[in-house]
Amino acid sequence: MPSVRRRRCGVDTYLCLGKNISDCTKPQVTYDKSPADRYSKVDGVERFWVYTNDKPFKQGSLTRPRTEIRISGYDYTSGVWQFEGNFYVPQGSLGVIIMQIHGAPTEATALQLRVYNGDLKYYRNNVAASNNYDKWLRLNVIHNVGAGKVTIFIDGKQKLVVNGHGRANFYFKYGVYGALSASSNYMESRWEEVKLFKK
């Protein structure tokens, strides 16, 4: 059941879809490891880690190693949706995707947020925030499917507005996923208070 708690971001108000999003599903991890080998949750803080030479999440897959939560039960094809969470990336993790909107007509994702040398980037291009290592930051991502726009906020301040790559079946993911190149041997992110909202 949706709660009645509401969150303001910019000028819009959104209905909270539920708490404890991480309880909706188990993390995806390398197929030869158990979740406990690459994921922990202590006092509400989720810790995700992966090594660049880890195997993919299933045998036969050509994808890069990951430890991610794929938020289940909240796939969408229309509307205005908001992801919120506090994240922390330790010094030395680079070439790592920490949050995604999965789905697009001609590619895998509508959004990837990656960390390179402490900068949070939209794919490998626009910088959303700099000097992010070893600090907690609040991330809000608003996906307006009809307008074809994705807006990124850091600590309540709008940082980027980017195109959404077209209509598809979308869902949110967060954790760690090795980028195709320039990944460190060890990658980690931590998350807390992850929630979804719908306008």
N, C-alpha and C positions, 0 to 999 in steps of 0.2 A: 504494500500500500504506500503511495506517495505520502511524504510528510507535508506539513503545512509550512515548514520553515522556508523562508525565502532569502535569496541573496541578491544584492545589487552589484552590478558590474557595469561601469559606464552609466547609461541612463535607463537601462532596462532592468526589469525584475523577472526572476526565474523561479520556477517551482522545483524544490529539491526532490529528486527521484528516490532517494534512499540513502542510508548510512552504511558504513562498513562494506564498501564496494569490493574490497579484496576478498570478502567472504563469498562472492558470487561464483568464483571459479578458482581452480588451482593454477599455480604458475606453470607456464610452458618452460621446460628445461631440456638440456641435452639428453638424448634418448637413453644414454647409458648411465645416467645419474638419477638419483631420487631427488625430489624437490628440496629436501633438507640439505643436500650437498651444494645447492646454489641459491637458497632462499631462506630467510628467517623473518619472523615477526615477533617483536618483543616490545611490550608496553606501547603498542599501537604504531611502532615504527617498522616498516617493511624494508628489508635490505635485500637487494638483488646483486649478484655478481656472476661473472662469466670470464673465461679465458679465451683468447683469440683462437686457440687450437682446439677448443671444445667441439664436439660433434653437433650436428643440427638437432632440431627437436624431434625428428623422426627419421628412421632409416630411409635412404633413397632421396631425401631432400637435398637440394643444392643450396639451400639458404644458409646464412651465417649463424653462428651460435647465439643463443638468446637465453635470458631468464626474464620472462615477461608475464604480466597479468593481461589476459585478453578479457575485457569486461564483457560478461555474458548477460543476456536478457535485456540489453538496451541497444540492439542494432536499430538503425534508422535509415530512412530514405528521403525524409523531408523534415522541415521544421528548423528551429533554432535551438541548438544544443550547446551546453557549456560543461567543460571538464575543469575541475579544480583540484589542486593538490599542492602540498608543500614538498619540495624536493631538495636533496643534498647530493652533491657529487664530490668525492674526495680527490685531492691533488693526485695527478698522474693518470686519471682515466681520460682517454681521448679517443676520438673516432668512434664514439658510442652514441647510439640512438636511445634516448631516455623516454620519449613519448611519441605516439603516432595516432593519426586518424587513418585507419585502414579502409581502403576502398577508393576507386576512381575508374572511369571507363577504359582508359588506355594504359594505366600504370597501377602499381600496387597500393599506393597511398595518396591521400589528399594532403597529408602533412607529416613531416618528420622533424623533430627537434633533436639536434645533435650537439654534442659537446666536443669542441676542439680547443685544446690549450686553454681551458677555462672559459671559453666563450660559448654561449648557447646560440646555435644557429638554426635557421630555416634551411634544411638540407645542408649544403656546404656554402651557402651564399650569405644572405642577410643575417646580421648579428642582432639577436633579440636582447641579449644582455651580456655584459663583459665581466671578467674577473669573478667567476662564480664558484671557484673551488672552495671547499671547506666552509660553506655557509648555507643556511636554510633560506630558501626563497619560495614565495607563493606564486604558483602558475595558474592562470586562467586562460583557457582556450575556448573561444566562441566560434562555432561553425554555423553559419547561416546558409543552409543548403539552397534556398530559393534565390538568394542574392549571389551565390557562388563565392562567398568570402569567408576567410578564416582570420580571426583577430586574436592576437596574443598579448596578454597582460602579464607583467612581472611586478609583484608586490603592489598590485592595484593600479599600475601605470601602463597605459597602452603603449606597446613597443612596435608592433608590426601589424599590417593588414595585407593579406596575400590572397591570391586566387585559389579556389578550392578544387580545381581540376575536373569539374563536372559532376553529374549525378551518378550515384551508385548505391550499393548497400554498404553503410558505414558502421564502424565500431571503433572504440577507443582501446589503446594499449599503452602500458607504461612499464618501466623496468630498465633492462639493459639488452641491447641488440647490437652486435658488432657491425659497424659500417663496412662497406665493401673494400675500403682502403684506409690506411693511416690509423688503424686501431692499435691501442696499447695492448700489451700482453694480458693485462688484468684490467677489467672494467667493472665499475660499481656505481649504483645509485641507491639512494634511500628515499622513501616516501612516507608521508603520513597524511591523514585526514583527506583521503581522496573521495571526491563526491561528483555526482553528475546532476545537472540541472537542465530543465527544458522550459522554454518560454511558452 
